[in-house]
Amino acid sequence: MAEIRVENLRKEFGAFTAVENSSFTVGDGEFFVMLGPSGCGKTTTLRMIAGLELPTSGRILLGGEEVSQRRARERDIAFVFQLFALYPHMNVRRNIGFPLLAQGMAKAEIRRRVEETASLLRIDHLLDKSVSGLAGGDRQRVALGRAIVRRPKCFLMDEPLGTLDAEFRDLMVHELRALHDRIRATTVYVTHDQMEAMAMADKIAVMNHGVIEQFGTPREIYDRPATMFVADFIGSPPMNFLPFSGGLPKGSREIVVDGAAVAVPELREDAAAGDMALGIRPEHIRFDDGSKLRGAVYGTEYLGTTQIVAVETARGLIKARVPAELRLAVGENVGLALNAARLSLFDKASGRAVRTAIHDEASHG
């Protein structure tokens, strides 16, 4: 396996820029996820790493060797597509072994590798069956087997679970991560599904409009979003935003929102002077009769151990994740208390985070 390094990667299609100056490193043996909405540039980036598209500018290094302008056949990679692209006239054994046959490998070695790969994927009992009669999850395992059997430097996967139903997809998320942990393959995985990304990734790059807005571990991205887009895209429900004007001068310890003083970590420098937004995750809100930040219960969503309560306030709808046993009636007036240690502050004009309290706590030791 090998490290993948991308430096200032850019891809233009005429006047349209699909990927703009992207840089990141996928460590040897790491499971790396590119996450973002449709059209954000993640698949184009993956195709450039694969050699299916050549970059307009920038560099791609695979195992320390620059491959930026090499075609796909000259890179030791395996690509797993969303559509399985299996050969319907072949059985499972022949589908998995076809890349080795094309390389001219000896039949005995092909058989050994195919059976070893099938055992790893737990489809050895299907080897002599036709792929056309297999369920979606098993067909995806065959597609993975065809990639794994080659033993490439890295695996590239473009939304490989996108066509599966919810039950198969949830199963395959855990299967893929378990498979990665067994073979320690360097993997770049593209998805628009944040739940897939958070469940599988060692590192995530969140993309939007061709730009990587944040790169980090799932925990870093969730707890310390670098932009309002990331804060809104990650999380179910996403982060709440409470807009306010006037900025925050150095030394500020609180924000006044609708007459309620909300404590914030002391700022060591002036924050943005214009419109800002206070961000808070639903699980960091509790109900407090003494709070001046109030609203009316708009609705609830029961989740078993917890419930999501939507509260209509003067600053818009705020969602709180609270214990399931809490009884609330629609229209009931409630006070909201925000955990000051878990707040984020954003400059609304740029969308960038001015300060995240998690970072401040860590820096204070």
N, C-alpha and C positions, 0 to 999 in steps of 0.2 A: 504494500500500500504506500501512499505518498501524500505529502502535503500539497495543497493547491493554494497558490497565491495569485490574487487578482490585483492589478495596480492601475488605477485611473482608467478603468475600462469605459469605453464610449461606443455607442452604436447609433448611427444615423440611417434613416431610410428617406432619402431625399431631404426635404425640409423638416421632417419629423425626427426628433431625438428620442429614441426608445429607452436608452440607458445612458446616464450622464455621470461620468467620472466616478465610477464605483470602485472601491478598494476594500478588500477583506482577505483574511487568511483562514483556510480550513485546515486544521491540524491533522497530522497523520493519525488515522483511526477515528476521526471525529464524525459525528452525525450532525450535519449542518443543514439548516432549513432556511429557504428563502420564502418569506411570507408576505402576502399583500393581495390587494384586490385584482380583479381581471384587468389586464392592460397596463399593469404597473412596471413591466420590464423584467419580471423574474424569469419567465420562460426564455426570453431573448438572451438573458445573461447565461442561463443554463446551456442554451444552444451554442453560445460562443465558447464556453468551457469545453463542450463536446467537439467543437470543430464543425458543427453544422451551419454556423454563421461565423464569418470572420469579422473581427472588431474594426470599427473606423479608426480608433486609436487606443492606446493602452497596451498592457502586457498581461499574459496568462502564463504562469509557471507551474509545471506539474513535476513534482519531485525535484525541484530546483532547476529544471530544464525549461527554457522558454519554448512554448508551443503555439504562440499567438497566431501565426499565419499558416500553421499546418492543418491539413485536412483531417477529417475524423478518422480515417483509416490509419493515419500516422500517429494517433494518440492511443495509448493503452487504457481505454476507458470502456465501460459498458453502460448503455442507455436503456432505461425501462420507461416505456411510454404509457400514457393514460389508456390508450386503446392497446390491447394486449399484443396485437400483431403476431399471432401464432399461425402456424401452417395447418389449416384444417384437415388436410389429407394425410397428415402424419400423426402418429400416436405421441404420447407424452415423452417416451424415451427418445424418439427421433427428434422431437422439437428441442429438447434440452441439449442433445448432443450435436445438433446441426452446426453450430459455430466451430466446434472442434473438427468435424468432418470437413468443413470448408478449409480448415488450416492444414489438412492432410495428416492429421494425427492417426496413429495406429488404432485399429478397432478395439483391441484389448484395453488400451489406455482410455479410450472414449467410454467404453462400458464401465470401467472402474470409476472414472470421474462422474459420470451420469448417476450411477447408483449411490455414490458418496453424497452428491448434491441433493438427490431426491430424499435421502435419509435425513439430511440436515433440514430440509423443508417439510418433512413428514408427509411426503407424497410418494414414497417408494411403492405403496400398494396400488398406485395408479399408473405405473410406468407403461403398461401395455394397453391402456385404455385410449380411446380417441379423445382428442382435446375438445372436439365439438360438443360432446355430451357432458362436459364438466360444468360444475357450478362456478359462479364468478370468482369466488375466493380461491378455488383450486386452479383456475385458469391463470390468475394473477401469480400464484406460486410457481406455475410452469414458466411464466415470463421471467420471474426472478431467477429461477433455476438456469435458464438459458444465459442470463447475465453472469451469474455466480460461477458457472462451470468453467468460464474462461480464465478466472482468477486475475482480473485486470487490476490496474493501479488504483482505480476509484470507480464508484458507481454513481450515476446521475439518474435521478428519478423525477419525471414530470407528471405530477398529480396522479400517481399510479393507482390510487384508491377512489378516484373521482367517479367512476362508473358503478361502483359497488353500492348495494343498499346499506342502510344504516347499521344493521346487525353485523354484516360481513365487514364493514369498514371499521367498526369498533374493534372487532376481533383482529383484523389485519394490522391495525395500529400497534397493538401489543406484540403481535407476531414479528413485525418488521423490526421493532426495537430489540426484541429478544434475539432475533437473527443477527442484528448488528453487534450485539454484545458477545455473541458466540464467535463471529468471524473477524470482528474489529476492522471492518472495511471503511475506508474513507468514503463518505457518502454525502452528496449534495442533493437535497430533496426539495422540490417546489410544491407549494400548496397555497390555497387561499383560505384554508380552514385553520383557524387559530387553535382549535382543540387538538388537531393532529400535531401542529407545531409544538405546542406546550407539552404534549405527552411524549414526544420522541426526541426532541432536539437537545444536543449539548450546547449549541449556539444558534441564534436566530438573527437573520438580517431582515428587518421590516422595510419593504419598499413601497414607494408611492410616487407616481408620475416619473418613473425612471431614476429616482434618487433613493439611496439607502438612508432612511431617516434615523434608524438606530440599529446597532449591532451589539449583541451581548447574550448572556444566558437568559433562559426563560424567566428566572426570578428577577434579574436586573431589569428586564424589559417591562415586566408587570409592576414591580415596586417603584421603579425609577424611570418612567417614560420620558424620553427626550423631547417629545413634541406632543401637541394636542391630538394629532392624527394617531400616533401610537397609543396614547392613553385611551382613545375612543375605539380603536380597532381591536385592542387586546382587552379581554375581560368580558364576562357574561354574567350580569349586565356590565357595560363599559363604565369607565370613570365618569362621575358626575362633575359638571362644571358650573361654578357660580361666578358670573361676570361681575366686575366692579371697575370703577374709573379712578383716575388720579395717581396711579402708580404707588410705589412704596419707597420712602426714603430710607437711607442707612439707619440702622438701629431700630427699625419698626418691630414691634412685638405683637401687633394685632391688626386685624382687618375688621372693619365695621360693615356688616352686610345686613341690610334691612333692620338696623338698630341693634343687631346682635354683634358683640365683640367676639371675633374668632381668633384665638391665639395662634401665632405662627412662630417658627424659629427666628431668632434675631438675625437680621440681614447684616452682613459685614460690608456691603456696598450697596449703592442705590440700585433698585430694580428698575424695570421699564417705567417711564413717566406717563405713558398713555393707558389705554384700556388693558385690563388684565383679567385673568380668570383663575379662580381657586379650584383645584382639582382634588377630589376625594373618592376613594373606592367605596362601593356600597357596604362592604363589611366593616368599614371604619366609621360608620354612623350609628348612633344609638338614639333612642327616644328619651327625652328629658323634659318633664313638665315645666322646669324652671328656665328653659332656653327661650330667648327672644326670637330665634330663627324658627319660624313656625309655618305650618301649611296644613292643608286638608288631605286626608287619605283619599287617594284616587282609585286605588285597586291593589289587590294582593295576588301573589303567585306562590302557591304552596309547593315546597320542594322536599317534603319529608322531614329532615332534621332542621331545616331553615325555611324561611319564606322571604320573598322579595316584596317589599312594600313600596309602592309609588306614591309620593307625596307632592301635591301641587302647591308650589310656593310662588312668591312674587318674582323669583328669579327663574321660574320654569319648573319642570318636573325633576324631582330628585328621588333616586331609588336607594333604599336601604336594605341590607341583608340582616335579618334579625331572627331570634329563636322562633321556631315553629309554634310554640305554645302561646306566644303573645297574641292576645285577642284584640283586633281593631276593626272598627266599623267604617265603611265607606262614608266619607264626609266628615269623619271625626277630626277635630283640630288637635295637632300634636306639635311638640317642640323637638327640634333636631340638634343633637350635640355631636360635633365633629372632633375626631381624634387629632389633636394638633401635631402629634408626632408622625402622622402619616399623610400630611398634606403636601400637595405640589402646587407650584405657582407658575403660570404661563403668561407670556407676552402675547396678547391676542393678535397683534399685527403680524408677527413673524410665526406664531404658533409654537415657538421654542420654549422649553422649560427654563424659567429663571432660577428656580431653586426647588430641590426635592428634599423633604425633611429626612428621608431615609439616609441620603448622602450626608446631611449635616450631622445626624446622630453618629454615623460611623466615623466622621472626621474628628468629632469631639472625643472619640475613644470611649 
